[in-house]
Amino acid sequence: MNKGNQAGLALTAAGSLLSPARAHTSLVARGRQDAATLSETPSLSPTDFVSEVRRLAEKGDAKEQCHLACLYIRGEGVPQDHGEAMKWFHEAADRGNADAQFFLGLDSEDYAEEARWWRLAADQGHADAQYFLAMLDEGGRGAPRDVVSEIRRLAEEGDAEAQYHLARLYTRGVGIPQDHGLAVKWFHKAADRGNANAQFVLGLDSEDYAEEDRWWRLAADQGHADAQHLLALSYEGGFGVPRDFVAAYMWYDLAASRASTDERQRYSRDRDRIAERMSAQQIAEAKRLARDWKPAREANE
């Protein structure tokens, strides 16, 4: 996805980018120069981007410490260096970053140690850590590769959640060899079974506006807040869909109502920004559509 400066969904439960070096701060600003303008996020060159991540990491920003560790894991913009990655994962984890805690659990060869890290992350609501911890608690397994084997078994049996998590393992290359092709394969399997997180990630990885909007619409229709936000950006800017401020306002409003605390204010600001370009009648219609909206499963019942 070559669309301006992207943000944030790297390493969140909502879904990691297939190329995390393209992620920054807290939302995904898409659409080359136009989308960067809409999201008020400047576009950075790859070199400046890595330098900015490092600067923030060295200042003690736990999210960027985790981000820098991921860059070292993959060798994206920096030399691949497992030791340096672990250093930054530990820095971030010690500051309470749930993603880093999750990664350290994956990297551990000791049952008690991996369980300790995953529990710290799970207690913060980290969906992957909760999933992996449940695997440990269910089977009493003693090594990370045993958990991976169980996830693979469930994925091959058609479990969409396991397929999604297996794809994320292949994306990260921690605890399992990194393989973009296999990651995409398992994201597709999970998405085709209705997994909203997988649908969201496939939208991020698409090079085509219409295709990314198709995946985001599927995820948004299930209540995926980040997909709703990106779909709103699409309607506001006319990226892959006709420009429609009423639809944009509706999706911004829905995203704001479902987002985490960190994102809620940002999504609300985007909604309020577009409202300045709408008539009172348009705003009333958008609010009505948001009020009447139901997740796809409820709407079909």
VEXNULUM-13976 format. One record per residue (C-alpha): residue in one letter; chain; x, y, z. Coordinates in Angstrom, 1 decimal, padded with zeros to 4 digits. Last residue first. Layout:
// VEXNULUM-13976
> type,mol,X,Y,Z
> A,A,X,Y,Z
...
This chain:
// VEXNULUM-13976
> type,mol,X,Y,Z
> E,A,-031.1,-011.6,011.9
> N,A,-029.3,-010.1,008.9
> A,A,-028.9,-006.7,010.5
> E,A,-027.5,-008.2,013.6
> R,A,-024.8,-010.0,011.7
> A,A,-024.0,-007.0,009.6
> P,A,-023.5,-004.7,012.6
> K,A,-026.5,-002.2,012.9
> W,A,-026.8,001.3,011.7
> D,A,-030.0,003.3,012.6
> R,A,-028.2,005.9,014.7
> A,A,-025.4,006.3,012.2
> L,A,-027.9,006.7,009.3
> R,A,-029.8,009.3,011.4
> K,A,-026.7,011.2,012.3
> A,A,-025.7,011.3,008.6
> E,A,-029.2,012.6,007.7
> A,A,-029.1,015.3,010.3
> I,A,-025.6,016.3,009.1
> Q,A,-026.8,016.6,005.6
> Q,A,-029.8,018.7,006.6
> A,A,-027.6,021.0,008.6
> S,A,-025.4,021.6,005.6
> M,A,-022.0,020.1,005.4
> R,A,-018.4,021.5,005.0
> E,A,-018.0,022.2,008.8
> A,A,-019.3,018.7,009.5
> I,A,-016.1,017.4,007.8
> R,A,-014.0,018.7,010.6
> D,A,-016.4,017.5,013.3
> R,A,-016.2,013.9,012.1
> D,A,-012.4,014.1,011.8
> R,A,-012.2,015.6,015.3
> S,A,-014.4,012.7,016.6
> Y,A,-012.0,010.2,015.0
> R,A,-009.1,011.8,016.8
> Q,A,-010.9,012.0,020.1
> R,A,-011.9,008.4,020.0
> E,A,-008.5,007.1,019.0
> D,A,-006.7,006.8,022.4
> T,A,-010.0,005.9,024.2
> S,A,-010.5,002.9,021.9
> A,A,-012.8,003.3,019.0
> R,A,-016.5,002.2,018.9
> S,A,-018.4,005.6,019.1
> A,A,-015.6,007.4,017.2
> A,A,-015.8,004.8,014.4
> L,A,-019.6,005.1,014.1
> D,A,-019.3,008.9,013.9
> Y,A,-016.6,008.8,011.3
> W,A,-018.6,006.3,009.3
> M,A,-021.7,008.5,009.3
> Y,A,-019.8,011.6,008.6
> A,A,-018.1,010.0,005.6
> A,A,-021.5,008.7,004.3
> V,A,-023.0,012.2,004.5
> F,A,-019.8,013.7,003.0
> D,A,-020.0,011.5,-000.1
> R,A,-017.1,011.5,-002.7
> P,A,-017.8,008.5,-005.0
> V,A,-015.7,005.5,-004.0
> G,A,-012.2,004.4,-004.7
> F,A,-010.7,007.4,-002.9
> G,A,-013.4,010.1,-003.0
> G,A,-011.7,012.1,-000.3
> E,A,-014.4,012.2,002.3
> Y,A,-015.8,008.8,001.2
> S,A,-012.4,007.2,001.5
> L,A,-011.6,008.9,004.8
> A,A,-014.9,007.5,006.1
> L,A,-013.9,004.0,005.0
> L,A,-010.6,004.5,006.9
> H,A,-012.5,005.3,010.0
> Q,A,-014.9,002.4,009.7
> A,A,-012.0,000.1,009.2
> D,A,-010.5,001.4,012.4
> A,A,-013.7,000.9,014.3
> H,A,-014.5,-002.7,013.1
> G,A,-018.2,-002.9,013.6
> Q,A,-019.1,-005.8,011.4
> D,A,-020.0,-003.6,008.4
> A,A,-016.7,-001.9,008.9
> A,A,-014.8,-005.1,008.3
> L,A,-016.7,-005.8,005.0
> R,A,-016.4,-002.1,004.0
> W,A,-012.7,-002.2,004.7
> W,A,-012.2,-005.2,002.4
> R,A,-014.1,-003.5,-000.4
> D,A,-012.4,-000.2,000.2
> E,A,-009.0,-001.8,-000.2
> E,A,-010.1,-003.4,-003.5
> A,A,-011.5,-000.1,-004.8
> Y,A,-008.4,001.8,-003.9
> D,A,-006.0,-000.7,-005.4
> E,A,-002.6,-001.4,-004.0
> S,A,-004.0,-003.6,-001.2
> D,A,-002.1,-004.3,002.0
> L,A,-004.2,-002.1,004.2
> G,A,-007.4,-003.6,002.9
> L,A,-006.0,-007.0,003.5
> V,A,-005.3,-006.0,007.2
> F,A,-009.0,-004.9,007.7
> Q,A,-010.3,-008.1,006.2
> A,A,-008.1,-010.0,008.6
> N,A,-009.4,-008.1,011.6
> A,A,-013.0,-008.6,010.4
> N,A,-012.8,-012.4,010.3
> G,A,-015.6,-013.4,007.9
> R,A,-014.5,-016.8,006.8
> D,A,-013.1,-015.3,003.6
> A,A,-011.1,-012.9,005.8
> A,A,-009.6,-015.8,007.7
> K,A,-008.5,-017.6,004.5
> H,A,-007.3,-014.4,003.0
> F,A,-005.2,-013.5,006.1
> W,A,-003.8,-017.1,005.9
> K,A,-002.6,-016.7,002.3
> V,A,-001.3,-013.2,003.0
> A,A,000.8,-014.4,005.9
> L,A,002.0,-017.3,003.8
> G,A,003.2,-015.0,001.1
> H,A,004.8,-012.5,003.6
> D,A,006.9,-015.2,005.2
> Q,A,008.7,-014.6,008.5
> P,A,009.9,-017.8,010.1
> I,A,008.0,-018.6,013.3
> G,A,008.6,-017.5,016.9
> V,A,008.9,-013.9,015.8
> G,A,008.6,-013.6,012.0
> R,A,006.1,-010.7,012.4
> T,A,003.9,-011.3,009.3
> Y,A,004.1,-015.1,009.7
> L,A,002.9,-014.8,013.2
> R,A,000.1,-012.4,012.1
> A,A,-001.1,-015.0,009.5
> L,A,-001.2,-017.6,012.3
> H,A,-003.3,-015.3,014.4
> Y,A,-005.8,-014.7,011.6
> Q,A,-006.0,-018.4,010.8
> A,A,-006.6,-019.2,014.5
> E,A,-009.5,-016.7,014.5
> A,A,-010.9,-018.2,011.3
> D,A,-010.9,-021.8,012.6
> G,A,-010.8,-023.9,009.4
> E,A,-009.1,-027.1,010.5
> E,A,-005.8,-025.9,009.1
> A,A,-006.1,-022.9,011.4
> L,A,-006.8,-025.0,014.4
> R,A,-003.7,-027.1,013.7
> R,A,-001.6,-024.0,013.0
> I,A,-002.7,-022.5,016.3
> E,A,-001.8,-025.7,018.1
> S,A,001.6,-025.8,016.5
> V,A,002.2,-022.1,017.4
> V,A,001.4,-022.9,021.0
> D,A,003.8,-025.8,021.0
> R,A,006.5,-023.6,019.4
> P,A,006.2,-021.2,022.3
> A,A,007.2,-023.9,024.8
> G,A,005.7,-025.5,027.9
> R,A,002.1,-026.4,027.1
> G,A,-000.4,-026.6,029.8
> G,A,-003.1,-027.4,027.3
> E,A,-005.9,-024.9,028.0
> D,A,-003.9,-022.5,030.0
> L,A,-001.3,-022.2,027.3
> M,A,-003.8,-021.8,024.5
> A,A,-005.7,-019.2,026.6
> L,A,-002.4,-017.3,027.0
> F,A,-002.0,-017.3,023.3
> Y,A,-005.5,-015.8,022.8
> Q,A,-005.2,-013.2,025.6
> A,A,-001.8,-012.2,024.3
> D,A,-003.2,-011.7,020.8
> A,A,-006.1,-009.7,022.1
> H,A,-004.1,-007.3,024.2
> G,A,-006.6,-006.1,026.9
> Q,A,-004.1,-004.7,029.3
> D,A,-004.3,-007.8,031.5
> A,A,-003.4,-009.8,028.4
> A,A,-000.1,-007.9,028.0
> L,A,001.0,-008.7,031.6
> R,A,-000.4,-012.2,031.1
> W,A,001.6,-012.7,027.9
> W,A,004.8,-011.7,029.6
> R,A,004.4,-014.0,032.6
> A,A,003.2,-016.9,030.4
> E,A,006.3,-016.6,028.2
> E,A,008.5,-016.6,031.3
> A,A,006.7,-019.5,033.0
> Y,A,006.9,-021.7,029.8
> D,A,010.5,-020.9,029.0
> E,A,011.8,-020.6,025.5
> S,A,010.8,-016.9,025.2
> D,A,010.6,-015.1,021.9
> L,A,006.8,-015.2,021.7
> G,A,006.5,-014.0,025.3
> L,A,008.9,-011.1,024.5
> F,A,006.6,-010.2,021.5
> F,A,003.6,-010.0,023.8
> Q,A,005.3,-007.8,026.3
> A,A,006.4,-005.5,023.4
> D,A,002.8,-005.3,022.2
> A,A,001.6,-004.6,025.7
> N,A,003.9,-001.6,026.3
> G,A,004.2,-001.2,030.1
> R,A,007.4,000.8,030.3
> D,A,009.3,-002.4,031.1
> A,A,007.8,-003.8,027.9
> A,A,009.2,-000.9,025.8
> E,A,012.7,-001.1,027.1
> H,A,012.5,-004.9,026.8
> F,A,011.4,-004.8,023.2
> W,A,014.1,-002.3,022.5
> K,A,016.9,-004.6,023.8
> M,A,015.2,-007.6,022.1
> A,A,015.4,-005.8,018.8
> E,A,019.1,-004.9,019.3
> G,A,019.8,-008.5,019.9
> H,A,017.8,-009.7,016.9
> D,A,019.7,-007.4,014.5
> Q,A,018.5,-006.9,010.9
> P,A,020.3,-003.7,009.8
> V,A,018.0,-000.7,009.8
> G,A,015.4,000.6,007.3
> E,A,013.5,-002.7,007.5
> G,A,015.8,-005.4,008.9
> R,A,012.8,-007.4,010.0
> I,A,013.5,-007.8,013.7
> Y,A,015.3,-004.5,013.8
> L,A,012.2,-002.7,012.4
> C,A,010.1,-004.5,015.0
> A,A,012.4,-003.2,017.8
> L,A,012.0,000.3,016.5
> H,A,008.2,-000.1,016.7
> C,A,008.4,-001.3,020.3
> Q,A,010.6,001.6,021.2
> E,A,008.1,003.8,019.3
> K,A,005.2,002.7,021.4
> A,A,007.3,003.0,024.6
> D,A,008.3,006.7,023.9
> G,A,011.4,007.0,026.1
> K,A,013.3,009.8,024.4
> E,A,015.5,007.2,022.6
> A,A,012.3,005.7,021.1
> L,A,011.2,009.1,019.9
> R,A,014.4,009.8,018.1
> R,A,014.6,006.2,016.7
> V,A,011.1,006.5,015.2
> E,A,012.0,009.9,013.8
> S,A,015.2,008.6,012.2
> V,A,013.3,005.6,010.8
> F,A,010.8,008.0,009.1
> D,A,013.4,010.4,007.9
> T,A,015.1,007.6,006.1
> P,A,011.9,006.2,004.6
> S,A,010.8,009.7,003.5
> L,A,008.0,011.2,005.6
> S,A,004.6,012.3,004.5
> P,A,002.9,014.8,006.8
> T,A,-000.3,013.9,008.7
> E,A,-003.2,016.3,008.6
> S,A,-005.5,013.4,007.9
> L,A,-007.1,015.0,004.9
> T,A,-003.7,016.4,003.7
> A,A,-002.1,013.0,003.9
> A,A,-005.1,011.6,002.1
> D,A,-004.6,014.0,-000.8
> Q,A,-000.8,013.5,-001.0
> R,A,-000.9,009.7,-001.4
> G,A,-004.3,008.2,-000.4
> R,A,-004.2,006.9,003.1
> A,A,-003.7,008.2,006.6
> V,A,-003.7,005.2,008.9
> L,A,-004.2,006.2,012.5
> S,A,-002.1,006.3,015.7
> T,A,001.5,007.2,015.4
> H,A,003.5,005.6,012.6
> A,A,003.3,002.6,010.3
> R,A,005.2,002.0,007.0
> A,A,007.9,000.0,008.7
> P,A,005.2,-002.4,009.8
> S,A,004.9,-004.0,006.3
> L,A,002.0,-006.4,006.5
> L,A,000.4,-003.9,008.8
> S,A,-000.7,-005.4,012.1
> G,A,-004.4,-005.8,012.9
> A,A,-007.0,-004.7,015.4
> A,A,-005.0,-006.2,018.2
> T,A,-002.4,-003.6,017.6
> L,A,001.1,-004.2,016.3
> A,A,001.0,-001.5,013.6
> L,A,-002.3,000.2,013.5
> G,A,-000.7,003.2,013.5
> A,A,-000.1,005.3,010.9
> Q,A,000.5,005.5,007.3
> N,A,002.3,008.3,005.5
> G,A,001.3,008.7,001.9
> K,A,-000.4,005.8,000.1
> N,A,001.8,003.1,-001.2
> M,A,000.0,000.0,000.0
